[in-house]
Amino acid sequence: MKVILLLAYFAIMIGIGLYCRKNATDVNGFVLGGRSVGPWLTAFAYGTSYFSAVVFVGYAGQFGWKYGIAATWAGIGNAIIGSLLAWVILGRRTRIMTQHLDSATMPQFFGERFNSKALKIAASVIIFVFLIPYTASLYNGLSRLFGMAFDIDYSVCIILMAVLTAIYVIAGGYMATAINDFIQGIIMLFGISTIILAVLKSKGGFMVALDGLGRITDETVSSTPGVFASFFGPDPLNLMFVVILTSLGTWGLPQMVQKFYAIKDEESIKKGTIISTIFALVVAGGCYFLGGFGRLFSDQIDVVANGYDSVIPTMLQNLSPILIALVVILVLSASMSTLSSLVIASSSTLTIDFLKDNFIKDMSDKKQVLSIRILVVVFIAISAIIALVQYKSSVTFIAQLMGISWGALAGAFLAPFLYSLYWKGTTKIACWVSFVFGVGLMLLDMLAPACLPAIMQSPINCGAIAMLAGLVIVPVVSLITPKPNKALVDETFACYDKTNVVAQKTALGK
């Protein structure tokens, strides 16, 4: 039964990719779906790209174990900050300005906004390098659940996921991923709700499980009775950094922000905001809520020997075969949707912002699409190889890989992108400083963490601090560096002042 469900799922994914071939004949169609993607597809594409095996297996297991039921705050933060506020603050302005500047990627936006080819190239290199560890972490989380459900070798899991994702992304581009994301999102919504109910039922129901969690003590974490069932858990400060990294980080991630480029119209933004927020509340809130009960299974889990990534698989291993199949498809859906989003962001960036005009002159639209498709294969292959190497090395925690990736990307891009949409005074030098600071800090944390203060030696905390620091660095540097070209800035911001004639149901006349 499990195999039949998987085969049916794979057939649908590939079928959609082949169906969407007609929408992926040029760069605009392949990368942005022709900027005509409606609210449901955009919202689900945003949500499914946001949440993957990294959240379900890595973060939910690790932070649920560390903070207990208080880990649910991370899911609430993902919904309010990472989805609701991201759509409200970034959605409309990103759609308007990126279309005005004719930019299909984040590096292209920086290049056009600041009239800087060097800035565009630097951003494209940062994206390509730091999306790879995040992609490797997707394979890792998925492999653990596949191993639990099917007893399949880790390398087979990686190859299977890589090949299937490559087929439908190469065939149908962004539109294929958006439609698949919608289907995958429905699976995630249904799956996480069902699994939570099943796990809590196995422990006597919610109130009994919560009472049992409150009776667990761990002197190495806290001497306070009932701390794992408390409102803020045993370590509110570090929990706050988790919320910041996983919530605010989406504002600076190219694969997330790029979803706003493709929105069809105003109505899609309004509906998409609501849909995306509810999706995040159910999926992310549900994942962290489920992980919060991990210590109820402490008699079966050896975190020291197997790592935090073993927490969620252990919690699920005694479910019925049908529910285990649902879990595998749920996490497979989450991981493949995120992987497809990452490879499109990375390959399109490398083609449009790095190869085109710099190394390949007069690159036609057709050649750009071909290059993007080839780079999809290259990117997936590199990340798969790194996933295999990483699995056998000392870096075994999914959360740390994601922390490094998110910290570097959002630490570099979040502040300059946000200020560029709203403030005419943002300067090119401020962008450079933010790029260097965000990437430099995360490289230092990865290579020589002992050089940093104790609180910053965790990639999670360090990434959160990099993002917050950028919000201060960009305006300060902009104020003390030469002002940007007034004519260029005025022409860029003129896109917000264009007059649209709308129906009275949208806006009342005098």
N, C-alpha and C positions, 0 to 999 in steps of 0.2 A: 504493500500500500504506500509506504514511504517513497519507494523508488518511482512508482507510478505518478504520484503527486509532483515529484521533482521533474520528471520527464515532461509532464504536461506544462509545468511552469516554464521550463527551458524553451519548449516549442513556442509558447506564446511570446516570450521575449524576442526570440529570433524572428518570428513572424511579423511582429510590429516593426522591427528594424528594417526588414525587407519592404514592408508596406510604405514606410516613410522615405524611401529612396528618392522619390520625386521632389521632396522638400529639401534635399541636401545637395543640390547641383551647383550652388555658388556659396561664397563665404558667408554672406548674410543669412542664407537658409541653413547652412550646416552649423554655424556657430550660434545663431540667435533665433532660429526658426522663423526668419523673416520679420522679426519683431511683431508677431501677431499671435502670441500665446495668451490664452484666456486665463481667468482668475484661478480656476480649479487646478489646471495643469501647472501654472506658475507656483501656486501656493504649495502644492504637493511636491513639485520639483525642489522647491526651497527646503521644505521639511525633510524630505528623504535624503537630500544631499547633506543636511545638517546632522542627521542621526544615523549612525552605522553600527557595525560590530564594536567599534571603539567605545561607543556609549553603552551599548547593551551588555557587552562582555567585560570590557576594560574598566570604564568609569563607574558603571553601576556596581560592579563587584568590588572594586577597590574602595570607593568612597562610601558605599553602603556598609562595608566592613569597618571602615575607620570612624564614620560619623553616625551610624545607625539610621533611624528613621529620619533624622535631620537632613540626610543627603537629598531628600525630596526638594529642599530649597534650590538645589542646582537645577532641577527640572522646572520649577516655578520661574527661576531666573531666565532659563532658556526661552520660556514662553513669553515673558513680559519684556525682557531686555533684548534677547536674541531674535525674537520674532516680531512682537507687536511694535516696539519702539524702532526696530530696524526698518520695518515697512513704513511707519509713519514719518520718520526722519529722513531716510535715504531713498525710499521707493520712487516717489514722484520726481524729485530733483535729479536722481540718477538717470531715470528714463529720459527726461527732457534734455539734460546737458550732454549725455552720451550720444543721443541722436543728432543734436546740434553740431557736435564735434566730429560726427561720423566715426565714432570709436566703437569697436566690437570687443575690446579687452581692457583690463585695468591699465596695463602699461601704455597702451595706445591712448587712453584717457589722459594719463600723466603727460605723455609726449605732446599731445595737442593742447592741453590746458596750459602748459608752461612753455610751449614752443621749444621743447628740448628733446632732441634725438637721444642724447646720452642718458637722460632720465628714463626714457622708454626702454632702452636696452638693459639698463641696470635692473629695472623692475621685472623685466621678463626673465632675467637670469635668476633673480631671487625666487620667483614663482616656481620655475622649473626645478631648482635645487631643493626647495623646502616642501614641495608637494610630494616628493618621493617618499620621505619617511612616514608621512601620514598615510599614503597608499599602502606601504608595507604593513602598517598596523592593521589595515582592514583584513588582509589575508590571515594574519595571526589569529584575530578574534574568531573568524569564521572557521578556521581549521579545528579549533577546540570543540566546537559544536558538531562539526561533521564527524570528527573522531569519536565523539560520544554516541552519536546516533547511528553511524554506519560502519564504524571501525575502519575508516578509509585513511590511507597514508596521507600525511601532511602535504607532500609534494603534489599528489593527485588533486587535492582540494584547490591548491593554488592554480594549477594548470587549467582545471575545469572552470573556475571563476574567471580567470584571465581571458580564456578563449571565448567564452560566451559573451562577456562584456564587450570584447573587441569586435565581435561579429555585428552586434546590433548598433554599436556606436559608429563603426565604419560605414555601415549600410545607411543608417537613417539620420545620423547627426543629432543635433539638439532636440528636434521634434520627436525622434524615436525615444530618446532618453526621457523627455517630458511625459510622453504617454505611458512608457514603462514605469516611470516614477509614480504616476497616478495609481496604476494597478498595484505597485509595490507598497504605496502608502496605505491603501485600503487593507492590504494584508497586515501591515504593521499595526494599524489601529485595532483591527479585530484580534490579531495575535497577542498583543501585549495585554489587552483587557482579559482575554481568556486565560492566559498563563498566570496572571496575578491572582485571579479567582481560584485557579487550580492549586497554586502553591499555598495560598492562605488556607484553603480548605484542608490541605494535607496536614496543616498544623492546628486544626481545630477552629478555623475561622479568624476573622480580623482581630476581635477583642482578645481571644485566647492567645493568638500569636503576639500581639502587642504586649500583653501581660508577661508572656515568656521572655520577650526581648528586654523588658524592664528588669527582669530578675538576673540577667547576665552581667557579670562584672569582669573587668580586665584591669588589674592593678597597673599594668604597663602603660595603659592609656589614661585611665582616670579612676580615682577612688570614690567618686560620687555614685551612690546607688541609683540604678535606673537611668543612667546617663544615655544609653543607646536608644531609649524610647522617649527621650526628652526633646524639647522644641528646637534647641540649637545644637544639641550633641556635645561631645566632649572637647571639641576644638573649634569654636566659632570663627576664629581669625583665619585659620587655614581653609575652612569651609567657604569663607567669603572670597578667598582667592580663586577657589574652584568655580564659584558662581561667576566671577568676573571673567576668567579665562574662557569658560564655555559659553557665556552669554554675550558679552561685549565683543568677543573675538570675531563673531560672524560679520561685524561691521567692516572688517578689514580683510576678509578672505576673498580672493578673486572669484573662486567657484561659487560663492554665495552671492556676492554683489552682482555678478554677471546675470543672475536671474532677473534682476530689475531692468536690465537692458532690453529684455525680450517681451516685456509686458505690452499687451495690446492697446489698452485705453484706460481712461480714468476710472470707469466702473470696475475694471479688472483690479485696479489697485485697492479700491475700497473693499471689494469682496475678498480679494487675496489676503488682505491684512487680517480679517476675521478668521478665515479658513486656516491660515498658517499658524495663528496664535492658538487656536483650539487643537490643531494637530500636534503642536509642540507640547501643549499642556498634557495631552493624553499620552503621547509616546515618550517624551523625555521625563515628564512627571512620573509616568508609570514605571519606566526603567529604574530610576533612582529609588522610587518607593519600594519596588520589588527588591532591589539590592540592599535596602535598609534592613531586611529581615535575614540577611545572610548568616548572621551569627547564630541563628536558630539551628543551623546545620553544621555548627563548629565541630561536632563529633565525627563528621565525615570529611571535613576540609582541613588540609595541612597547608596553610598559607606560606609557611617558611620553606617547605619543600617544593610546592607547586605554584606559588605566586598568587596574587590577587585574581589573575585571569581565570583561575580554576573555580572561583566562588559561584558564579552564575551557572556554569555547566553542572556543577555538583548539585545545586538546588533543583535542577530540572531533570536530572538523570532518572528519577523514579516515576516520572509522569507516564501516562499511557502512550503507546506507540503513535497514535494519531496526534496527540499533543506535542510529542517530540518532533514529529514531522512538521507540524505547524511552527514550532520554534526554529527549526532549521531553515524553513522557507522564509520566516520572518527576518532572521538575521541575514540570510542570503539576499533578500530583497533590499534590506537596509544597506548592505555592503556594496552590492552591485550598483545601486542608484548613486551612492557616494563616489564609487570608483569611476563610473561613467562621467559624472560631473567633473571630477578631478582631471581625467585624461583630456576632456574637451578643453578645459581651461588651460591646461599646460601646453598641449599640442598647438592650439590656436595662437597662444601667446608666443610660442617659439617661432612659429611660421610668420605671423603678421608683424610682430615687433622685433624679431631678432634676425631671421633669415632674409625676409623681404627687404629689398633696397640696400641692405648692408652687405650681404653675401651673394644674393641672387637678384640681379637687376631686371627690371621689366617683368616682374613675376605676375603673370595673368591670373585672373580669378580662378580659372580651371586648375592651374598649377598650384595655387595656394590650397585649394581643397584637397588635391592629391597629396601635397606635403603634409597637411594636417592629418590625413588618414594614415600616412606612413608613420608619422610621429606618435599617433595613438598606439600603434603596435610597439614602437620603440619604448615609449613611456611605460606601458603595461609590462613589457618584458623586463625592463630595468627594475621596476618596483617588485616584480615577482622574484627576481634573483636576490634582491636585497632582503626580501621577506624570508627566504630560505636561509641566507647567511645570518640574518638577525636571530632566527629561531635557534641557531646553534651557538650563538655568542652569549655574552653576559648581559646584554640588553634584552630583557625578557618581558618587561611590563608594557602593555599596550599604551597605557595612559602617558608614560614618559615620552614615547615616540610622538604622540599627538601633541603633547605639551610643547615640545621643541618646535614642531612644525607650525602650530597655531601661534605660538609666541613670536617666532621670527616674522611670519607673514603679517599678522595683525599688528605686531609691534612696529613694523616698518610702514605699513600702508594705512592703518585705520585713521590716524590723525590727519595726515596730509589729504587723504581722500575726503574725509568729512569736512574739513575746513575749506577745501577747494570748491565744494558744492555751495557753500554758504558765504564765504568771506573773500572779498576781492583782494584783500591785503596779503593773502597767503603767497609766500615767495618760493622760488625754485630752490634756493639754498636751504630753506626750512625743510623741504621735502628730502633733500640729500642728507641732512643731519638726522632726520627721522629714520631713513633707510639704514644709515650706518649704525645708529644707536640700537635699533630693534634687532638687526641681524647680529651685530657685534656682541650684544649682551647675551643672546641665546647661544652663540658659538662659544662664548666664555663659559657659560653655564654647562655646556655639553663637554667641553674639552678640559676646563680647569675650574670646576665648581668651588674648590677650596679658596679661590681668590675672592669669592663673593661673600657677603654677610650670610649668616646661617639661614635666615628666612628666605633668601633668594637661591639657595642651592637646589631647591626643588624646581624642575622645569615648569611645573604648574604655577607656582608663586612667581617665578622669574618672568614667565610669559605675561601674567596679569600685570606685573609692575611695568614691563616694557610698554604695554598698551596705555596704561594710565600716564606714564611719563611722557609718551608721545603727545598726549593732549595738552601738555604744558610746554613741551619743547617747541612744537610748531608755531604757536602764536608768539612766544618769546623771541625765537630766532627771526621770525618774520618782521617783528617790530624793530629789530636792530640791524637788519640787512637791507640792501637797496630795494626800493619799491618795484613791483612788477610793471611792465609796460601798460600804461593806462588804456591805450587804444585797444590792445589785445584783450585785456580783462573786460573792458566795457562791451566789446563785441561778443565775448563769450557769455557774459551774464545777460545780454539782450534777449537770449532765448527764453528767459523767465517772464519777460514783459510782453511777449506776443499776445495779441488779442484773439480769443476764440469765441465764436458765436455759438451759444448753447441753447437748448430747449428750456422753457420756463420751469419745467419740473426739476431742472438742475439749479437754476438761479433765477430769482424773480427780477423782473424789470422795474423801472421807476413807476 
